[in-house]
Amino acid sequence: MPWAGRSLKGRLFEAARGAPWLEGRLVGVRFSGVVGRGRRRKPSLPVRALWVLIAAGLLACGCGEDRLSRMGLTALWRAIERPFQPVPLGQMEAELAADPPRFSFVVLGNTDLSSGGLTGEGEATRFDRIMAVVRSMKPEPRFVFHVGELADSPGDTGAWDALVRKARPFEAGPDPGAAAGATGRRLFLLPGERDVNSLKTEKAFLERFRRSSGRVPFSFDWENVHFVALDSETVDDSWLMKYFGYNRKQNRITGAQWAWLREDLRKNRGKPIVVFIHKPFFPPVFSAHEGYCLDQYYFARERLIDLLREYSVKVVFSGHEPIFTWVRVEGTYYVITGGAGGKPGAPARFGGFPHFLYVTVGRDGGMTVYCVNPEKNAVEQKIEVMQAQ
């Protein structure tokens, strides 16, 4: 069924708004290698051609970018019309040397390490190569933010420790705020569904990385920018979770976390704000995760989008999908990065390649995202997510 995984209210609401069923979970559009609860299928050439024709027709009819993004079609259309055109990493560094930014940082996700397989070619080796390039970046990034799926299985503390060790000199600590250690460079971490899936594994993550507050959502200022980290993997402690495994708090921001977020944004109104969360708002149309990200709860997602727009949030970084892609909805960039070690979930043309995001904050207030492919030593794509003031 094209609407499998959606609530009845969400279906009726979308139908009332005239939204096409294309936004739902599409049968037959699955790339092998994408991990999810949906059935994985390899799309045939006619299926791909059909999507190109649909996207082209909607563009010709004047369908706006927001609607295409909500339907998950922009990533597909961009891959066909404007494929990645890598440029040498040295060219980017030369441009930044001529006009140095105020500071820079790195965003990555989906390392999928396993404490039982930390030797030889695999996720660990790919992450080593990525961190080697991160450490060599000029200007040096001030911190690294991991948006989730540190490990390949929930509660694998050995894999968590290995990731922290491999990420040095970026240091993980229990508090956001000021940088830890002599290097002054930080490692911030969010859990993914492969890191926590029960109260026991959630407690282990909090004790390891969030001892000071005992919760995942947090925020901090770095120079002139306010950063907010949200938890899409909160574990429910109700009987539904205990006896039936239904986690009603997953894939949405609600309750105490919603109240905390609203108050935090209110206190920091007027600042440039960047948001991190593990699950994406708009999983691409070729993903097996459609219906299992923030789109699972339509009204909760729309309420969160409205709140972020109210406080002029310009960019949201998420992981979960083992690809690089992005959409722009109502003035906000939603960027997915999931290539920091795990196996790619799509062909390279669709963003399925090893990568991390190098983000610069200019002295004029602009913010630019560079998608760096460490295997090619090149920048695959450049996005200006905040304009200079």
C-alpha positions in Angstrom: 0.0 0.0 0.0 1.4 3.4 -0.9 0.4 4.8 2.5 1.8 2.0 4.6 3.2 3.1 7.9 1.2 6.4 8.0 -1.5 7.3 10.5 -5.1 7.6 9.4 -5.1 11.3 10.4 -2.0 11.9 8.4 -3.6 10.3 5.3 -6.8 12.2 5.6 -5.0 15.5 6.3 -2.7 15.1 3.2 -5.7 14.1 1.1 -7.6 17.2 2.3 -4.6 19.4 1.3 -4.5 17.8 -2.1 -1.1 16.3 -1.5 -0.4 13.5 -4.0 0.0 10.0 -2.7 3.6 10.1 -4.1 4.7 11.3 -0.7 3.8 8.0 0.8 5.8 4.8 0.9 6.2 3.7 -2.6 6.2 0.0 -3.5 9.1 -1.1 -5.6 11.4 1.9 -5.0 14.1 0.4 -2.9 17.8 0.4 -3.3 19.6 -2.7 -2.1 21.8 -2.0 0.9 19.4 0.5 2.6 18.6 -0.9 6.0 15.1 -0.5 7.2 11.9 -2.2 8.2 10.4 -1.8 4.8 10.9 -4.4 2.1 14.0 -3.8 0.1 13.7 -3.9 -3.6 16.0 -2.9 -6.4 14.3 -0.4 -8.7 14.1 -1.3 -12.3 15.0 1.1 -15.1 11.3 1.7 -16.0 10.7 2.7 -12.3 13.6 5.2 -12.4 12.4 6.6 -15.7 8.9 7.0 -14.4 10.2 9.0 -11.4 12.2 11.3 -13.8 9.1 11.9 -15.9 6.9 12.6 -12.9 9.4 15.1 -11.5 9.8 16.8 -14.9 6.1 17.0 -15.3 5.6 18.5 -11.9 8.3 21.1 -12.5 6.8 22.0 -15.9 3.4 22.5 -14.2 4.9 24.9 -11.8 5.0 22.7 -8.8 7.2 24.6 -6.2 10.4 23.4 -4.6 8.6 23.0 -1.2 6.1 20.5 -2.6 8.7 18.5 -4.5 10.8 18.4 -1.4 7.9 17.1 0.8 7.3 14.4 -1.8 10.9 13.4 -1.7 11.5 14.1 -5.4 14.0 16.9 -5.3 16.9 14.5 -4.4 16.0 12.2 -7.3 15.6 15.1 -9.8 18.9 16.7 -8.7 20.7 13.5 -9.2 19.4 13.3 -12.8 19.6 16.9 -13.8 22.6 18.1 -11.7 24.9 15.1 -10.8 27.8 15.6 -8.4 30.7 17.5 -10.0 33.7 17.0 -7.6 36.4 19.6 -7.4 39.9 19.1 -5.8 39.9 19.6 -2.0 43.0 21.8 -2.4 40.9 24.3 -4.4 38.5 24.7 -1.6 41.3 25.2 1.0 42.9 27.8 -1.3 39.7 29.8 -1.4 39.3 29.6 2.3 42.9 30.6 2.9 42.2 33.8 0.8 39.1 34.6 2.9 39.3 32.8 6.2 36.1 31.9 8.0 35.3 32.8 11.6 35.4 29.1 12.4 34.5 25.7 10.9 33.2 22.4 12.1 32.5 18.8 10.8 29.2 16.9 10.7 29.1 13.2 10.0 26.9 10.1 10.7 26.4 6.4 10.3 29.8 5.0 11.3 28.2 1.6 12.2 31.2 0.3 14.1 31.2 -3.1 15.7 33.3 -4.1 18.7 33.6 -7.6 17.2 35.0 -6.4 13.8 37.4 -3.5 14.4 40.2 -4.9 12.3 40.7 -5.2 8.6 38.9 -3.5 5.7 35.4 -2.4 6.7 33.5 0.3 8.6 36.4 1.0 11.0 39.0 1.4 8.2 36.6 3.7 6.3 36.1 5.8 9.4 39.9 6.0 9.9 40.4 7.4 6.4 37.6 9.9 7.0 39.2 11.1 10.3 42.6 11.3 8.7 41.2 13.8 6.2 39.2 15.7 8.9 42.4 16.2 10.9 44.2 17.6 7.9 41.5 20.1 7.0 42.6 23.8 6.8 41.3 25.8 8.5 41.1 23.2 11.4 37.6 22.4 12.4 36.8 23.4 16.0 34.5 20.4 16.7 33.0 17.3 15.1 29.3 16.5 15.5 28.2 12.9 15.0 24.4 12.7 14.2 24.0 9.0 15.2 24.5 5.4 14.5 27.9 5.2 16.2 27.7 1.4 16.4 26.1 -1.4 14.4 24.2 -2.8 17.4 22.5 -1.1 20.4 24.5 -0.8 23.6 27.8 -1.8 22.0 30.0 0.2 24.4 33.2 -1.3 22.9 32.3 0.3 19.5 31.4 3.6 21.2 34.8 3.6 22.9 36.6 2.7 19.7 34.9 5.6 17.9 35.9 8.1 20.6 39.5 6.8 20.4 39.6 7.0 16.6 38.2 10.6 16.7 41.1 12.1 18.6 42.2 14.8 19.1 38.5 15.7 19.1 37.4 14.8 22.7 34.0 13.6 23.8 32.8 14.9 27.2 29.7 14.9 29.4 29.0 18.6 29.0 28.5 20.8 25.9 29.7 24.3 26.7 33.4 25.0 26.7 35.8 22.8 24.9 37.4 20.0 26.8 41.1 19.0 27.1 44.2 20.8 25.9 43.4 20.7 22.2 40.2 22.7 22.7 38.4 20.6 20.1 35.2 18.7 20.9 33.3 15.6 19.7 29.5 15.8 20.2 27.4 12.7 19.8 23.7 11.9 19.2 22.3 8.4 19.5 20.7 6.6 16.5 18.3 3.6 16.6 21.4 1.3 16.3 22.8 2.8 19.5 19.8 2.8 21.8 16.6 0.7 21.5 15.7 0.1 25.2 15.8 1.7 28.6 19.0 -0.3 29.3 20.9 0.8 26.2 19.6 4.4 26.6 20.9 4.5 30.2 24.3 3.2 29.0 24.6 5.9 26.4 23.6 8.7 28.8 26.1 7.4 31.4 28.8 7.4 28.8 28.2 10.7 27.1 25.7 12.8 29.0 26.5 12.2 32.7 25.9 15.9 33.6 22.3 16.2 32.5 21.1 12.7 32.2 19.3 13.5 28.9 20.2 13.8 25.2 18.7 17.1 24.1 21.2 19.9 24.7 22.3 23.2 23.2 25.5 25.3 23.2 26.9 28.5 21.7 30.1 28.5 19.7 31.1 32.0 19.1 28.1 33.7 17.4 26.1 30.6 16.5 23.6 28.6 18.6 23.6 24.9 18.2 20.7 22.6 19.2 20.8 18.8 19.4 17.5 16.9 19.5 16.8 13.3 20.3 14.6 11.4 17.8 15.4 8.1 19.7 13.9 8.8 23.1 12.9 5.5 24.7 9.4 5.2 26.1 9.1 3.8 29.6 5.4 2.9 29.3 3.9 -0.6 29.3 3.5 -0.4 25.5 7.3 -0.4 25.2 7.8 -3.0 28.0 5.4 -5.6 26.7 4.9 -4.8 23.0 8.1 -3.0 22.0 6.1 0.0 20.7 8.1 3.2 21.3 5.6 6.0 21.1 8.3 8.6 21.7 10.6 7.6 18.8 10.6 9.6 15.6 8.9 12.8 17.1 9.7 15.7 19.4 7.1 15.8 22.1 6.4 16.2 25.8 9.3 17.5 27.9 11.6 17.7 24.9 9.2 19.9 23.0 8.8 22.3 25.9 12.6 22.4 26.4 13.2 23.1 22.7 10.6 25.9 22.5 12.1 27.6 25.6 15.7 27.2 24.3 14.8 28.8 20.9 12.9 31.6 22.6 16.0 32.5 24.7 18.2 32.5 21.6 15.9 34.4 19.2 17.9 36.4 16.7 21.0 34.3 16.7 22.0 32.0 13.8 20.6 28.6 14.8 21.7 25.2 13.6 19.8 22.0 14.6 21.1 18.4 14.7 18.8 15.3 14.9 19.3 11.7 13.9 16.2 10.9 11.9 15.6 13.1 8.8 12.4 15.1 8.3 12.2 14.2 4.6 13.7 10.8 3.7 14.3 10.6 0.0 11.7 8.8 -2.2 14.1 5.9 -2.9 14.7 5.1 0.7 13.4 2.1 2.6 13.0 4.3 5.7 10.0 6.3 4.4 7.3 6.2 7.1 9.9 5.4 9.8 11.6 8.8 10.2 10.0 12.0 11.4 7.5 11.6 8.6 5.9 8.7 10.6 4.0 11.3 12.6 2.8 13.9 10.1 1.3 16.5 12.5 4.3 16.3 14.9 6.7 16.9 12.0 4.7 19.9 10.7 4.5 21.4 14.2 8.3 21.1 14.5 8.8 22.6 11.1 6.6 25.6 12.0 8.5 26.1 15.3 11.9 26.1 13.5 10.6 28.5 10.9 9.3 30.8 13.6 12.8 31.2 15.0 14.5 31.4 11.5 16.4 28.1 11.7 18.2 27.9 8.4 19.8 24.4 8.4 19.0 21.0 10.0 21.5 18.2 9.9 20.4 14.6 10.2 21.7 11.1 9.6 20.1 7.7 9.4 20.1 7.4 5.6 23.5 6.1 4.4 23.7 8.7 1.7 24.3 12.5 1.2 21.4 14.5 0.0 19.4 17.7 0.9 16.2 19.5 0.3 15.1 23.1 0.9 11.6 23.5 2.5 10.1 26.9 3.3 13.6 28.5 3.5 15.3 25.8 5.7 17.9 23.4 4.4 17.4 19.8 5.6 20.7 18.0 5.0 21.2 14.3 5.4 24.7 12.9 6.0 25.3 9.2 6.5 28.5 8.2 4.9 31.1 8.1 7.7 31.9 4.4 7.6 28.8 2.4 7.0 28.0 0.8 3.6 26.4 3.3 1.1 22.7 2.9 0.7 22.4 4.0 -3.0 24.6 4.4 -6.1 27.1 7.2 -6.0 25.0 9.3 -8.4 22.4 9.5 -5.6 24.8 10.4 -2.8 25.9 6.9 -1.9 29.6 7.4 -1.3 31.9 7.9 1.8 31.8 11.5 3.0 31.6 14.0 5.7 30.4 17.6 5.8 32.8 20.5 6.4 30.9 23.6 7.4 32.4 27.1 7.5 30.9 30.1 9.3 32.0 33.3 7.7 32.9 36.5 9.3 30.1 38.1 7.4 27.5 35.7 8.9 27.3 33.3 5.9 27.4 29.5 6.4 28.6 27.1 3.7 28.4 23.3 3.7 31.0 21.3 1.7 30.4 17.6 1.1 33.9 16.1 1.2 34.7 12.7 -0.4 37.9 11.4 1.4 38.4 8.6 -1.2 38.6 11.1 -4.1 40.1 13.9 -1.9 37.5 16.1 -3.4 34.5 18.3 -2.7 31.4 16.7 -4.2 29.1 19.6 -3.6 28.9 23.0 -2.0 25.7 24.5 -0.5 25.3 28.0 0.9 22.8 27.5 3.7 23.1 31.0 5.2 23.6 34.1 3.3 26.1 36.8 4.3 24.6 39.6 6.3 
